[in-house]
Amino acid sequence: MASYDVIIIGGGPGGYVCAIRCAQLGLKTACIEGRGALGGTCLNVGCIPSKALLHASHMLHEAEHNFTKMGLKGKSPSVDFKQMQEYKDGVVGQNTAGIEFLFKKNKVDYLRGWGKITAPGQVSVDGEVHTAKNIVIATGSEPSSLPGIEVDEKVVVTSTGALSLPKVPKRMAVIGAGVIGLELGSVYQRLGTEVTVIEFLDHITPGMDSEIAKTLARSLKKQGMKFVLGAAVQKVEATKTKAKLTYEGRKKGNVETLEADVVLVATGRKPFTDGLGFTDIGGQMTERGQIATDANWQTNIPGIYAIGDVITGPMLAHKAEDEGMAVAEVLKGRHGHVNYGIIPGVIYTAPEVASVGKTEDQLKAEGIAYKAGKFPFMGNARAKAMFMGEGFVKMLVDKETDRILGCHIIGPSAGELIHEVCVAMEFGASAQDIALTCHAHPTCSEAVREAALACGDGAIHA
Ligand code: NAI
């Protein structure tokens, strides 16, 4: 038995970042993780392995579609899927080992096993009890399937199974046109799979700016991805090698079927609290199965905090990280802050999508007087040189004050470009502040400046 200032349950982006920050602030810290590797869903079976496969399949797409245009001739590469998986596993391994190193460097005790809260200030790890002044729950989330669908992670898979398929399937059906469905659908579509995405709503990427969603749908269709929109999947019947999906059109009520070799269920995720013991000691949950917290991430039990996917808010690694750092400050007796209005969201498809702040749809619904400045990547020399002239930057500003309210980008390096706008928004900047800032030429970032110029007297290159 050991006693700590703080024990963090869960070693994902929320938990491990919280642990490192607590230790840096001088608190005696332990972090419990049961999966055998640090980094949580994100590093092991989420963000990082998917980005490795997205990168590899994007390279293949470039070789097949753009190399000859640049005078790079010769045979297109063929896919050695086993080696691609090894490359992906290598990337994951390097990153998870990196966190273990950071734990040692910062003197965080890594407790291997599954943690259970047995009383306030008391956590058992596979039977061994440890005490702590404070406990932080950072247990994350797990895929949520649908009734009538049994996941076997072979033919009917979640994102976890989709990242480790033994071979590239001929036909894949994806249930849900959210982030996971589109990112992993893109991977296999580029590797040669016939991908059909079935989505309940009549548009893709719920919550995204609708103009961006339309542009992304058009682009993915052009690449060969098929969409069935406005259809609810009712059941999936699977054998050892294939599956039959039954779905119903929401408007016409027509019932259709679709056969596939692999079905990816990407219909959202739910908080993971199995075996945690939190409710057994009187811990309060929300109606949606999340751990209820106050403005300082404290639960109804004093000394027990919760962060990340297990509480309310977007299920994003960087949101969890920010909460982890903020809670560490609170536990040190200082002020912890997360600006939930400025959390960027990125979809790592090609073209890439990035978004921060209000969407145009939200501004309209809220009756806020705004101005939109838009700039197409076709007017950006750097993007065109890379065959990435598709897409645009849309900046949304307050009509009266020019203060930036949101920004939505679809195009090259969107996930990198968005941060300039995030920083500007944190400083309460106007579009003119960005427009008057010198941007290096030729860069894709110039498109952000041009969108800012378009909020004023006009863009130069459009
Ligand atoms: P999601 O909530 O983004 O999308 C799920 C989609 O499934 C929705 O569009 C929904 O309408 C649809 N759906 C639900 N039931 C259906 C049915 N019966 N038939 C057809 N369609 C149905 O969830 P997703 O993609 O599974 O992602 C889960 C979480 O992981 C999200 O919070 C996401 O933000 C996060 N994530 C973030 C990534 C990123 O930031 N790049 C990457 C991967 C995941």
Boltz pocket constraint, residues with backbone or C-beta under 6 A from the ligand:
constraints:
  - pocket:
      binder: B
      contacts: [[A, 47], [A, 146], [A, 175], [A, 176], [A, 177], [A, 178], [A, 179], [A, 180], [A, 181], [A, 183], [A, 198], [A, 199], [A, 200], [A, 201], [A, 203], [A, 204], [A, 205], [A, 206], [A, 231], [A, 232], [A, 233], [A, 234], [A, 265], [A, 266], [A, 267], [A, 268], [A, 269], [A, 314], [A, 315], [A, 316], [A, 345], [A, 346], [A, 347], [A, 348]]
      max_distance: 6.0
